[in-house]
Amino acid sequence: MIGNAPPLVSVVMPCYNAAAHLARGVGSVLDQDFSRWELIAVDDGSNDGTLAALQAFTDPRIRLVSQANAGVSAARNAGLAVARGRLVAFLDSDDTWSPCFLSRMAQVMEEAPAVGLVYCGWQNVGLLGPRGEPFLPPDYEVIEKRAMLLEGTRWPIHACMTRTELVQRAGGFDRRFAVGEDFLLWLEIACFQPIRRVPEVLAQYIHHGGVQATRDRVRAARQLRDVQSVFLARHPEVVRQLGQQRVRVLTDGVMLRRAYEAYWRRDLGTAQPIFRMSLIQGGWAIKDLKYLLPALLPPLLYRRLIPRREG
């Protein structure tokens, strides 16, 4: 920032027992080649010295908010409540950005005032094989945009930037969801505003062996389906546009696909409960019953009796 001019971008960082990761996460913001930012770090009732670690940073652009533990959505909302930037980005304390992330993303937003959200490529760091390769999401600004978005937004929360006004208009993050809360927000913004892809890998999702929400695949599948239901209930015009059958494929069909993906990689602990949910939810065909019905067995029996099939 120059003088007393307000920042252009507010970076909101929820922090819960994050002392071990703050040097990396906060350091990623400090290393940006763009200076018109403020970092709002929200200590969400940590008990490991996170607040003291945050207070040790001396850059005046870092602002601290402290609250009793209320969860990541509440922490992000607390940061949004005091944000001064016209643009906003979200970075968890254990993830990182490339040094040009803020400059590249903000440039697109400033040059295209009608654009409501920009997103970029990202990479899992710490995973071997294809899951650790850089990934560039598809271009969603196409005729089938709403269908593609409803099926899933393939960028993590820290691989995008949006306008603070739009986040506030959408009501911020829904505290009912521990997984998929950002998915609901992106649907509320991206389905009704032009969005833009920055075709560069600028964000890193760090896998470090700690507790990370995406590891609970069963909860993720359930809550992502719940997010779709909440969004569609709010916006019947989207259902009318896509049609009931298409919506069923994009919602129940996607859940069933997750069950099959887990099944074929032999993750039966994930596959069985998602198959059960799919059986109740619907959207399956007769041919699926040979996979759905065994999922009603007790878990131990299921693991013993399911034959090993080739994918």
Backbone as numpy.savetxt, mean C-alpha at the origin, in Angstrom:
# Nx Ny Nz CAx CAy CAz Cx Cy Cz
13.53 24.15 2.04 12.70 25.34 2.04 13.58 26.59 2.04
13.07 27.63 1.43 13.80 28.89 1.36 13.13 29.88 2.30
13.90 30.37 3.29 13.33 31.29 4.25 12.18 30.66 5.00
11.06 31.38 5.07 9.88 30.88 5.75 8.84 30.33 4.79
9.24 30.11 3.54 8.31 29.57 2.55 7.86 28.18 2.97
6.58 27.87 2.78 6.10 26.52 3.15 6.69 25.47 2.23
6.75 24.24 2.69 7.26 23.17 1.84 6.29 22.87 0.70
6.80 22.33 -0.38 5.94 21.87 -1.46 5.40 20.47 -1.16
6.27 19.62 -0.58 5.91 18.23 -0.31 5.98 17.94 1.17
4.91 17.38 1.71 4.92 16.85 3.07 5.15 15.34 3.00
6.14 14.87 3.70 6.42 13.44 3.80 5.92 12.97 5.16
5.00 12.03 5.18 4.43 11.54 6.43 5.03 10.17 6.71
5.63 10.04 7.90 6.31 8.79 8.28 5.77 8.30 9.62
4.95 7.24 9.64 4.53 6.65 10.90 5.67 5.84 11.49
5.85 5.94 12.81 6.97 5.25 13.46 6.46 4.52 14.70
6.59 3.22 14.69 6.26 2.44 15.88 7.40 1.47 16.17
8.04 1.67 17.31 9.21 0.87 17.68 10.18 0.76 16.51
10.52 1.93 15.99 11.30 1.99 14.74 12.72 2.48 14.96
13.19 2.51 16.20 14.50 3.10 16.48 15.61 2.48 15.65
15.51 1.18 15.40 16.57 0.48 14.67 16.61 0.85 13.19
15.54 1.43 12.67 15.45 1.68 11.23 15.47 3.16 10.86
15.39 4.04 11.85 15.21 5.46 11.55 16.37 6.06 10.77
17.58 5.61 11.06 18.72 6.18 10.34 18.57 5.95 8.84
18.03 4.79 8.48 17.84 4.48 7.06 16.67 5.25 6.48
15.50 5.20 7.15 14.31 5.84 6.62 14.42 7.36 6.57
14.76 7.96 7.70 14.92 9.42 7.74 16.09 9.84 6.86
17.16 9.05 6.89 18.31 9.37 6.05 17.97 9.40 4.58
17.02 8.55 4.17 16.59 8.53 2.77 15.95 9.86 2.38
15.23 10.48 3.31 14.62 11.79 3.04 15.70 12.87 3.04
16.59 12.81 4.00 17.65 13.81 4.07 18.55 13.77 2.84
18.65 12.62 2.20 19.53 12.47 1.03 18.88 12.89 -0.28
17.65 13.35 -0.24 16.97 13.75 -1.48 17.67 14.94 -2.13
17.65 14.96 -3.46 18.23 16.09 -4.19 17.23 17.23 -4.35
16.18 17.18 -3.60 15.08 18.15 -3.62 14.93 18.65 -2.18
14.87 19.94 -2.00 14.92 20.49 -0.63 13.58 21.02 -0.11
12.58 21.13 -0.97 11.32 21.77 -0.54 10.37 20.75 0.09
10.85 20.10 1.13 10.04 19.09 1.81 10.00 19.37 3.31
9.00 18.79 3.95 8.98 18.67 5.40 8.71 17.20 5.69
9.34 16.69 6.72 9.12 15.32 7.16 8.35 15.35 8.47
7.14 14.81 8.45 6.33 14.73 9.66 6.44 13.30 10.17
7.24 13.12 11.21 7.46 11.81 11.80 6.51 11.64 12.98
5.67 10.63 12.93 4.65 10.42 13.96 5.04 9.21 14.80
5.41 9.48 16.06 5.72 8.38 16.98 4.40 7.84 17.51
4.10 6.60 17.15 2.82 5.99 17.49 2.92 5.17 18.77
3.29 5.84 19.86 3.34 5.18 21.16 4.45 4.15 21.28
5.59 4.43 20.70 6.70 3.48 20.75 7.25 3.34 22.17
7.88 2.21 22.45 8.50 1.99 23.76 9.95 1.55 23.64
10.56 1.86 22.50 11.94 1.41 22.27 12.91 2.56 22.06
12.52 3.76 22.41 13.40 4.91 22.21 13.24 5.59 20.88
12.16 5.29 20.16 11.94 5.91 18.85 11.85 7.44 18.96
11.11 7.92 19.94 10.93 9.38 20.06 12.26 10.06 20.31
13.07 9.50 21.19 14.39 10.09 21.46 15.26 10.06 20.21
15.18 8.97 19.45 15.96 8.88 18.22 15.52 9.93 17.21
14.21 10.18 17.13 13.71 11.21 16.23 14.16 12.59 16.68
14.15 12.83 17.98 14.55 14.13 18.51 16.02 14.42 18.27
16.81 13.38 18.00 18.23 13.58 17.77 18.52 14.17 16.39
17.57 14.08 15.48 17.76 14.69 14.17 17.61 16.20 14.30
18.52 16.94 13.71 18.55 18.39 13.91 18.03 19.20 12.73
17.74 18.56 11.61 17.24 19.30 10.45 15.90 19.95 10.80
15.77 21.27 10.64 14.52 21.95 11.02 13.31 21.54 10.18
13.54 20.87 9.08 12.41 20.44 8.25 11.73 19.19 8.81
12.32 18.59 9.83 11.74 17.41 10.46 10.85 17.86 11.61
9.58 17.50 11.52 8.60 17.87 12.55 8.12 16.59 13.24
7.95 16.65 14.53 7.59 15.47 15.31 6.17 15.58 15.85
5.46 14.48 15.76 4.14 14.33 16.38 4.21 13.07 17.23
3.69 13.13 18.44 3.71 11.97 19.32 2.29 11.68 19.79
1.92 10.40 19.77 0.57 10.03 20.20 0.61 8.65 20.86
-0.43 8.33 21.61 -0.57 6.98 22.14 -0.77 6.02 20.99
-0.35 4.79 21.17 -0.43 3.81 20.09 -1.85 3.66 19.57
-2.04 3.91 18.28 -3.38 3.83 17.68 -3.35 3.16 16.31
-2.18 2.71 15.87 -2.09 2.03 14.59 -1.59 2.93 13.47
-1.16 2.28 12.38 -0.50 3.01 11.31 -1.43 3.99 10.60
-2.70 3.63 10.43 -3.61 4.54 9.74 -3.84 5.80 10.56
-4.03 5.63 11.87 -4.21 6.79 12.75 -2.95 7.65 12.76
-1.79 7.02 12.73 -0.54 7.78 12.72 -0.41 8.59 11.44
-0.73 7.98 10.31 -0.66 8.73 9.06 -1.67 9.87 9.05
-2.86 9.63 9.57 -3.86 10.70 9.63 -3.40 11.84 10.53
-2.72 11.51 11.62 -2.20 12.55 12.51 -1.16 13.40 11.78
-0.34 12.77 10.97 0.62 13.53 10.18 -0.06 14.40 9.14
-1.07 13.85 8.49 -1.82 14.62 7.49 -2.48 15.85 8.09
-2.91 15.74 9.34 -3.63 16.83 9.99 -2.77 18.09 10.14
-1.45 17.92 10.15 -0.57 19.09 10.32 0.28 19.35 9.08
0.01 18.61 7.99 0.80 18.77 6.77 0.59 20.14 6.15
1.67 20.76 5.69 1.61 22.08 5.07 1.85 22.06 3.57
2.36 20.95 3.06 2.68 20.87 1.64 1.44 20.65 0.78
1.46 21.17 -0.44 0.36 20.91 -1.38 0.39 19.48 -1.88
1.58 18.88 -1.85 1.75 17.50 -2.26 2.13 16.67 -1.04
1.81 15.38 -1.09 2.12 14.53 0.06 2.62 13.17 -0.43
3.58 12.64 0.28 4.11 11.30 0.03 4.24 10.60 1.38
4.20 9.28 1.35 4.24 8.49 2.58 5.43 7.55 2.53
6.21 7.55 3.59 7.38 6.67 3.66 7.40 6.03 5.04
7.35 4.70 5.08 7.48 4.01 6.36 8.93 4.10 6.82
9.12 3.98 8.11 10.43 4.25 8.70 11.50 3.24 8.27
11.09 2.08 7.76 12.07 1.06 7.38 12.21 0.91 5.87
11.67 1.83 5.09 11.80 1.78 3.64 12.59 2.99 3.15
12.93 3.00 1.87 13.79 4.06 1.35 13.34 4.50 -0.04
13.87 5.66 -0.43 13.69 6.21 -1.77 15.04 6.42 -2.43
15.05 6.41 -3.74 16.23 6.88 -4.47 16.34 8.39 -4.26
17.55 8.94 -4.32 17.73 10.37 -4.02 16.90 11.32 -4.88
16.49 10.89 -6.06 15.73 11.77 -6.94 14.22 11.52 -6.86
13.76 10.71 -5.91 12.34 10.38 -5.85 11.48 11.64 -5.75
11.72 12.48 -4.76 10.86 13.65 -4.55 10.93 14.61 -5.73
12.11 14.82 -6.27 12.23 15.78 -7.37 11.50 15.28 -8.62
11.66 13.98 -8.95 11.01 13.45 -10.14 9.49 13.43 -10.00
9.01 12.99 -8.86 7.57 12.88 -8.66 6.92 14.26 -8.58
7.53 15.18 -7.85 6.97 16.52 -7.71 7.00 17.26 -9.04
8.01 17.03 -9.84 8.08 17.68 -11.16 6.87 17.33 -12.01
6.51 16.05 -12.02 5.35 15.62 -12.81 4.08 16.27 -12.27
3.94 16.30 -10.96 2.73 16.88 -10.37 2.62 18.37 -10.64
3.74 19.06 -10.60 3.73 20.50 -10.83 3.51 20.84 -12.30
4.02 20.01 -13.19 3.87 20.29 -14.62 2.50 19.90 -15.14
1.77 19.06 -14.40 0.45 18.60 -14.83 -0.54 18.80 -13.69
-1.06 20.02 -13.52 -1.94 20.30 -12.38 -3.20 19.45 -12.33
-3.62 18.90 -13.45 -4.83 18.07 -13.44 -4.57 16.68 -12.89
-3.32 16.27 -12.85 -2.98 14.92 -12.37 -3.15 14.86 -10.86
-3.86 13.84 -10.41 -4.12 13.71 -8.97 -3.14 12.83 -8.25
-2.44 11.96 -8.97 -1.53 11.02 -8.33 -0.50 10.55 -9.34
0.74 10.42 -8.89 1.78 9.82 -9.71 2.36 8.63 -8.95
2.80 7.62 -9.70 3.39 6.44 -9.08 4.59 6.00 -9.90
5.45 5.21 -9.29 6.69 4.83 -9.96 6.99 3.36 -9.73
8.10 2.90 -10.27 8.54 1.54 -10.05 9.19 1.38 -8.69
9.34 0.13 -8.28 9.88 -0.14 -6.95 10.58 -1.49 -6.95
11.27 -1.78 -5.84 12.03 -3.02 -5.75 12.01 -3.55 -4.33
11.80 -4.86 -4.20 11.97 -5.53 -2.92 13.46 -5.71 -2.67
13.94 -5.24 -1.54 15.35 -5.39 -1.18 15.44 -6.41 -0.06
16.22 -7.45 -0.28 16.36 -8.49 0.73 15.68 -9.78 0.35
15.06 -9.84 -0.84 14.43 -11.05 -1.33 15.22 -11.58 -2.52
15.35 -12.88 -2.60 16.07 -13.50 -3.70 15.13 -13.86 -4.84
15.69 -14.06 -6.01 14.89 -14.51 -7.14 14.06 -13.40 -7.76
13.03 -13.79 -8.52 12.20 -12.81 -9.23 11.56 -11.77 -8.31
11.22 -12.15 -7.07 10.57 -11.19 -6.17 11.51 -10.06 -5.76
12.80 -10.23 -5.98 13.74 -9.17 -5.66 14.14 -8.32 -6.85
13.55 -8.61 -8.00 13.88 -7.85 -9.20 13.12 -6.51 -9.22
13.69 -5.47 -9.82 12.97 -4.20 -9.96 11.66 -4.42 -10.70
10.63 -3.69 -10.29 9.30 -3.87 -10.89 8.72 -2.53 -11.28
8.20 -2.45 -12.49 7.55 -1.24 -12.98 6.07 -1.54 -13.19
5.17 -0.95 -12.41 3.74 -1.20 -12.59 3.27 -0.77 -13.97
2.14 -1.31 -14.40 1.61 -0.93 -15.72 1.08 0.49 -15.72
0.82 0.98 -16.91 0.18 2.29 -17.07 -1.33 2.11 -16.86
-1.86 2.72 -15.81 -3.28 2.56 -15.48 -4.17 3.60 -16.17
-3.59 4.62 -16.77 -4.40 5.66 -17.38 -4.81 5.24 -18.78
-5.70 4.25 -18.82 -6.18 3.65 -20.07 -7.70 3.51 -19.98
-8.33 3.03 -21.05 -9.79 2.89 -21.06 -10.27 1.98 -19.93
-9.51 0.92 -19.65 -9.89 -0.04 -18.61 -9.39 0.35 -17.24
-9.14 1.62 -17.02 -8.50 2.10 -15.79 -9.19 1.63 -14.52
-10.50 1.83 -14.41 -11.17 1.48 -13.16 -11.14 -0.01 -12.89
-11.27 -0.81 -13.93 -11.19 -2.26 -13.75 -9.79 -2.66 -13.28
-8.76 -2.09 -13.87 -7.40 -2.42 -13.48 -7.12 -2.01 -12.04
-7.60 -0.83 -11.65 -7.38 -0.36 -10.30 -8.13 -1.20 -9.28
-9.36 -1.57 -9.60 -10.15 -2.36 -8.67 -9.51 -3.72 -8.43
-8.89 -4.27 -9.46 -8.22 -5.56 -9.32 -7.01 -5.45 -8.41
-6.39 -4.29 -8.36 -5.26 -4.08 -7.47 -4.35 -2.97 -7.97
-3.87 -2.15 -7.05 -2.90 -1.11 -7.40 -1.53 -1.67 -7.08
-0.72 -1.83 -8.10 0.53 -2.58 -7.95 1.71 -1.66 -7.63
1.51 -0.80 -6.65 2.61 -0.02 -6.12 2.45 0.06 -4.60
3.54 0.01 -3.83 3.45 0.16 -2.38 3.20 1.62 -2.03
2.85 1.85 -0.78 2.42 3.19 -0.37 3.51 4.24 -0.59
4.77 3.84 -0.53 5.84 4.84 -0.66 6.32 5.02 -2.11
5.62 4.40 -3.06 6.01 4.55 -4.47 5.03 5.46 -5.21
4.42 6.39 -4.51 3.52 7.33 -5.17 3.52 8.67 -4.44
2.93 9.65 -5.10 2.75 10.99 -4.53 1.40 11.49 -5.00
0.70 12.21 -4.12 -0.61 12.72 -4.48 -0.76 14.13 -3.92
-1.94 14.69 -4.09 -2.20 16.04 -3.62 -2.88 15.97 -2.25
-2.37 16.75 -1.33 -2.86 16.72 0.05 -4.36 16.97 0.09
-4.84 17.88 -0.72 -6.26 18.20 -0.76 -7.09 16.97 -1.13
-6.62 16.16 -2.05 -7.37 14.98 -2.48 -7.41 13.92 -1.37
-6.31 13.77 -0.65 -6.29 12.82 0.46 -7.27 13.26 1.55
-7.27 14.54 1.83 -8.18 15.05 2.85 -9.63 14.92 2.40
-9.89 15.19 1.12 -11.24 15.06 0.60 -11.73 13.61 0.68
-10.81 12.66 0.51 -11.16 11.24 0.58 -11.30 10.74 2.01
-10.98 11.58 2.98 -11.13 11.18 4.38 -9.90 10.54 4.98
-8.76 10.61 4.30 -7.54 10.04 4.84 -7.59 8.52 4.82
-6.92 7.91 5.77 -6.81 6.46 5.84 -7.90 5.89 6.75
-8.55 4.84 6.27 -9.63 4.19 7.01 -9.02 3.33 8.11
-9.28 3.66 9.36 -8.65 2.99 10.49 -9.17 1.57 10.69
-10.21 1.18 9.98 -10.71 -0.20 10.13 -9.76 -1.22 9.52
-8.89 -0.77 8.63 -8.05 -1.70 7.90 -6.59 -1.58 8.31
-6.01 -2.72 8.68 -4.58 -2.77 8.97 -3.79 -3.11 7.71
-4.46 -3.72 6.74 -3.88 -4.04 5.44 -4.84 -3.50 4.38
-4.32 -2.83 3.39 -5.16 -2.34 2.32 -5.74 -0.96 2.54
-5.37 -0.32 3.66 -5.89 1.03 3.90 -5.45 2.00 2.82
-4.23 1.81 2.30 -3.77 2.67 1.21 -4.47 2.32 -0.10
-4.80 1.04 -0.29 -5.53 0.62 -1.49 -6.85 1.36 -1.59
-7.58 1.46 -0.49 -8.86 2.18 -0.50 -8.65 3.65 -0.85
-7.62 4.25 -0.29 -7.35 5.66 -0.58 -7.00 5.86 -2.05
-6.17 4.97 -2.59 -5.79 5.13 -4.00 -7.00 4.93 -4.92
-7.89 3.99 -4.58 -9.11 3.84 -5.37 -9.93 5.12 -5.35
-10.07 5.73 -4.19 -10.87 6.95 -4.06 -10.29 8.10 -4.87
-8.98 8.12 -5.02 -8.35 9.20 -5.78 -8.20 8.84 -7.26
-7.59 7.68 -7.51 -7.18 7.36 -8.87 -8.34 7.01 -9.80
-9.45 6.52 -9.25 -10.60 6.19 -10.11 -11.30 7.43 -10.64
-11.03 8.59 -10.04 -11.77 9.79 -10.40 -10.88 10.96 -10.79
-9.57 10.75 -10.77 -8.61 11.78 -11.15 -7.63 11.19 -12.15
-7.11 12.01 -13.08 -6.03 11.51 -13.94 -4.82 11.13 -13.10
-4.16 10.05 -13.46 -2.95 9.65 -12.77 -1.84 9.47 -13.80
-0.61 9.43 -13.33 0.53 9.39 -14.24 1.59 8.44 -13.69
2.15 7.64 -14.56 3.25 6.75 -14.17 4.59 7.42 -14.46
5.50 7.37 -13.50 6.89 7.75 -13.72 7.66 6.45 -13.96
8.09 6.19 -15.19 8.64 4.88 -15.55 10.08 4.66 -15.07
10.29 4.85 -13.79 11.60 4.65 -13.19 11.42 3.93 -11.86
12.40 3.13 -11.45 12.36 2.45 -10.16 12.99 3.37 -9.13
12.14 3.98 -8.30 12.61 5.03 -7.39 12.34 4.72 -5.92
11.68 3.60 -5.61 11.34 3.27 -4.23 11.82 1.86 -3.91
12.22 1.67 -2.66 12.70 0.37 -2.22 11.91 -0.09 -0.99
11.41 -1.30 -1.07 10.71 -1.92 0.05 11.69 -2.87 0.72
12.06 -2.56 1.96 13.12 -3.28 2.64 12.55 -4.45 3.44
13.06 -5.64 3.17 12.70 -6.84 3.93 13.84 -7.12 4.90
13.53 -7.05 6.18 14.60 -7.14 7.18 14.34 -8.18 8.26
13.29 -8.99 8.11 13.04 -10.03 9.09 12.14 -9.61 10.23
11.73 -8.35 10.26 10.82 -7.90 11.30 9.38 -8.19 10.93
8.44 -7.65 11.70 7.02 -7.86 11.43 6.59 -6.88 10.35
6.18 -7.40 9.20 5.72 -6.57 8.10 4.36 -7.06 7.65
3.44 -6.12 7.44 2.03 -6.46 7.27 1.78 -7.40 6.10
2.53 -7.28 5.03 2.25 -8.07 3.85 2.54 -9.55 4.05
3.20 -9.92 5.14 3.49 -11.33 5.39 2.24 -12.10 5.76
1.27 -11.44 6.32 0.04 -12.14 6.69 -0.86 -12.17 5.46
-0.65 -13.15 4.60 -1.34 -13.18 3.30 -2.83 -13.43 3.46
-3.21 -14.20 4.47 -4.63 -14.49 4.66 -5.37 -13.22 5.07
-4.83 -12.52 6.04 -5.46 -11.26 6.45 -5.47 -10.26 5.30
-4.39 -10.24 4.54 -4.33 -9.32 3.40 -5.43 -9.63 2.40
-5.62 -10.92 2.07 -6.66 -11.30 1.11 -8.03 -10.90 1.61
-8.29 -11.13 2.89 -9.59 -10.80 3.46 -9.83 -9.30 3.46
-8.83 -8.55 3.90 -9.04 -7.10 4.01 -9.05 -6.42 2.66
-8.29 -6.91 1.70 -8.35 -6.32 0.37 -9.71 -6.54 -0.27
-10.30 -7.72 -0.02 -11.67 -7.96 -0.51 -12.66 -7.04 0.21
-12.45 -6.81 1.50 -13.32 -5.90 2.25 -13.19 -4.47 1.74
-11.97 -4.08 1.38 -11.75 -2.74 0.83 -12.53 -2.58 -0.47
-12.47 -3.59 -1.33 -13.23 -3.53 -2.57 -14.72 -3.35 -2.29
-15.23 -4.08 -1.31 -16.66 -3.99 -0.97 -17.03 -2.59 -0.48
-16.18 -2.02 0.39 -16.44 -0.68 0.90 -16.45 0.33 -0.25
-15.46 0.24 -1.12 -15.37 1.18 -2.23 -16.57 1.06 -3.16
-16.95 -0.15 -3.51 -18.06 -0.34 -4.45 -19.39 0.08 -3.83
-19.53 -0.10 -2.53 -20.76 0.36 -1.86 -20.85 1.88 -1.90
-19.72 2.54 -1.82 -19.70 4.01 -1.88 -19.96 4.52 -3.30
-19.59 3.73 -4.28 -19.62 4.21 -5.66 -20.37 3.23 -6.57
-21.69 3.19 -6.45 -22.46 2.29 -7.32 -22.30 2.62 -8.80
-21.87 3.84 -9.12 -21.65 4.19 -10.52 -20.52 3.36 -11.13
-19.56 2.96 -10.30 -18.48 2.11 -10.79 -19.02 0.72 -11.11
-19.91 0.21 -10.28 -20.54 -1.09 -10.54 -21.35 -1.02 -11.82
-22.09 0.07 -12.01 -22.89 0.20 -13.23 -22.00 0.26 -14.46
-20.89 0.96 -14.36 -19.98 1.08 -15.51 -19.38 -0.27 -15.88
-18.90 -1.01 -14.88 -18.21 -2.27 -15.14 -19.16 -3.44 -15.35
-20.33 -3.39 -14.71 -21.27 -4.50 -14.79 -21.04 -5.49 -13.65
-22.10 -6.11 -13.17 -22.02 -6.99 -12.02 -21.08 -8.17 -12.28
-21.15 -8.75 -13.47 -20.32 -9.92 -13.77 -18.84 -9.56 -13.75
-18.50 -8.43 -14.34 -17.09 -8.00 -14.37 -16.61 -7.70 -12.95
-17.45 -7.07 -12.16 -17.08 -6.77 -10.78 -16.82 -8.06 -10.00
-17.65 -9.08 -10.24 -17.45 -10.35 -9.55 -16.09 -10.97 -9.90
-15.71 -10.88 -11.16 -14.41 -11.41 -11.59 -13.27 -10.65 -10.92
-13.42 -9.34 -10.82 -12.36 -8.49 -10.29 -12.26 -8.54 -8.77
-13.27 -9.06 -8.11 -13.27 -9.12 -6.65 -13.16 -10.56 -6.17
-14.25 -11.31 -6.27 -14.23 -12.72 -5.84 -13.26 -13.53 -6.67
-13.18 -13.23 -7.96 -12.25 -13.96 -8.82 -10.80 -13.75 -8.43
-10.47 -12.53 -8.04 -9.11 -12.24 -7.62 -8.78 -12.96 -6.32
-9.74 -13.02 -5.39 -9.51 -13.75 -4.15 -9.25 -15.23 -4.43
-10.05 -15.82 -5.31 -9.86 -17.22 -5.65 -8.50 -17.44 -6.31
-8.09 -16.50 -7.13 -6.78 -16.60 -7.77 -5.66 -16.60 -6.74
-5.81 -15.79 -5.69 -4.79 -15.79 -4.63 -4.71 -17.14 -3.95
-5.87 -17.78 -3.76 -5.87 -19.11 -3.15 -5.12 -20.10 -4.02
-5.39 -20.06 -5.33 -4.71 -20.98 -6.24 -3.20 -20.71 -6.26
-2.81 -19.45 -6.26 -1.38 -19.13 -6.28 -0.69 -19.71 -5.05
-1.32 -19.57 -3.88 -0.75 -20.13 -2.66 -0.71 -21.66 -2.73
-1.78 -22.24 -3.28 -1.87 -23.70 -3.38 -0.74 -24.26 -4.23
-0.50 -23.66 -5.38 0.49 -24.22 -6.31 1.92 -23.98 -5.85
2.13 -23.04 -4.95 3.47 -22.94 -4.38 3.57 -23.73 -3.07
2.54 -24.55 -2.81 2.47 -25.44 -1.67 2.42 -24.72 -0.34
1.91 -23.50 -0.33 1.67 -22.76 0.91 0.23 -23.06 1.34
0.03 -24.27 1.86 -1.33 -24.71 2.18 -1.91 -23.95 3.36
-1.05 -23.46 4.26 -1.54 -22.67 5.38 -2.21 -21.39 4.95
-1.80 -20.86 3.80 -2.44 -19.68 3.22 -3.60 -20.09 2.32
-3.38 -21.11 1.51 -4.39 -21.50 0.52 -5.69 -21.95 1.17
-5.61 -22.76 2.22 -6.84 -23.33 2.79 -7.82 -22.27 3.28
-7.41 -21.32 4.13 -8.40 -20.33 4.58 -8.91 -19.42 3.47
-8.09 -19.15 2.45 -8.58 -18.31 1.35 -9.56 -19.10 0.49
-9.30 -20.40 0.28 -10.28 -21.24 -0.41 -11.61 -21.23 0.36
-11.54 -21.33 1.68 -12.76 -21.30 2.48 -13.52 -20.00 2.29
-12.79 -18.89 2.31 -13.45 -17.59 2.10 -14.07 -17.52 0.72
-13.37 -18.05 -0.27 -13.89 -18.03 -1.64 -15.15 -18.87 -1.77
-15.18 -20.00 -1.09 -16.36 -20.87 -1.13 -17.59 -20.13 -0.62
-17.41 -19.36 0.43 -18.52 -18.60 1.01 -18.86 -17.39 0.15
-17.82 -16.72 -0.33 -18.01 -15.46 -1.05 -18.67 -15.68 -2.41
-18.30 -16.77 -3.09 -18.83 -17.03 -4.43 -17.82 -16.68 -5.50
-18.31 -16.65 -6.73 -17.44 -16.32 -7.85 -16.65 -17.51 -8.36
-17.02 -18.72 -7.96 -16.30 -19.91 -8.40 -17.18 -20.72 -9.36
-16.55 -21.67 -10.04 -17.23 -22.56 -10.97 -17.20 -23.98 -10.43
-17.97 -24.86 -11.02 -18.04 -26.25 -10.58 -16.65 -26.89 -10.55
-15.83 -26.56 -11.55 -14.50 -27.15 -11.63 -13.62 -26.78 -10.43
-13.98 -25.70 -9.73 -13.19 -25.26 -8.59 -13.49 -26.07 -7.33
-14.60 -26.80 -7.33 -15.03 -27.46 -6.09 -14.03 -28.51 -5.61
-13.28 -29.11 -6.51 -12.32 -30.13 -6.06 -11.18 -29.50 -5.26
-11.04 -28.19 -5.34 -10.07 -27.48 -4.51 -10.74 -26.79 -3.32
-11.98 -26.33 -3.52 -12.68 -25.60 -2.48 -13.18 -26.51 -1.37
-13.81 -27.62 -1.71 -14.43 -28.47 -0.70 -13.41 -29.10 0.26
-12.24 -29.58 -0.20 -11.27 -30.10 0.77 -10.82 -29.06 1.79
-10.94 -27.78 1.45 -10.52 -26.73 2.39 -11.40 -26.69 3.63
-12.55 -27.39 3.61 -13.41 -27.44 4.79 -12.90 -28.43 5.83
-11.92 -29.24 5.47 -11.35 -30.20 6.41 -10.59 -29.48 7.53
-10.40 -30.12 8.68 -9.51 -29.55 9.69 -8.12 -29.33 9.10
-7.43 -28.27 9.52 -6.14 -27.92 8.88 -5.13 -29.06 8.85
-4.99 -29.81 9.94 -4.00 -30.88 9.95 -4.35 -31.96 8.94
-5.62 -32.33 8.88 -6.07 -33.34 7.93 -5.91 -32.84 6.50
-6.19 -31.56 6.29 -6.04 -30.96 4.96 -4.60 -31.11 4.47
-3.65 -30.80 5.33 -2.25 -30.87 4.93 -1.80 -32.30 4.65
-2.41 -33.24 5.34 -2.03 -34.64 5.15 -2.65 -35.26 3.90
-3.86 -34.83 3.59 -4.61 -35.52 2.54 -4.49 -34.88 1.16
-4.17 -33.59 1.13 -4.09 -32.94 -0.18 -2.95 -33.57 -0.98
-3.25 -34.16 -2.13 -2.17 -34.77 -2.92 -1.30 -33.68 -3.53
-0.07 -33.99 -3.78 0.84 -33.06 -4.43 0.56 -33.07 -5.93
0.09 -31.94 -6.42 -0.24 -31.84 -7.84 0.75 -30.93 -8.54
0.95 -31.21 -9.77 1.86 -30.39 -10.55 1.12 -29.20 -11.11
1.77 -27.98 -11.03 1.14 -26.78 -11.56 1.25 -26.71 -13.06
